[in-house]
Amino acid sequence: MRGFSKKTMEKAREAKAALKEALKDHPDIKGFAIGYKLRDGKIVNRCSIRVHVDKKFPANMISKERLLPQHINGFPVDIIEGVYNAHQDYPTDYFNPLVAGIQVKNSSGETGVGTLGCFLYDYAQSDTFI
């Protein structure tokens, strides 16, 4: 499977933003993403807007107010079940040595933060990269 076209991704980002805005106060939603649609645990070659929840329920067990849409702006909405936990209890603490999963930011005073995801060790140069 190849990635989505630039045009599809632009439209998907707009659809994701619209869905995120429409569901911003929904108590069950843990996150939003763009990805391949899943059907019966298998990847379908179709771009979808994914909504992450702790637990999925059959539609007949959910109140009308909490029911999620099936489509947004021509994209299927795919409900993804999963519980997500932080890798570190206190990601803003000082860590020496560094460990993956902590919060990192630029010390120059510019705004913005990120998560330290992994380390790469280059055996040819005997050096470690972040």
ABEGO torsion letter per residue (X at the ends): XBBBBAAAAAAAAAAAAAAAAAAAABAABAEBBBBBBBBGGBBBBBBBBBBBBABBBBAAABBAAABBBABBGGBBBBBBBEBBBBABABAABBBOBBBBGBBBBBAAGBBEBBBBABBBBBAAAGBBBX
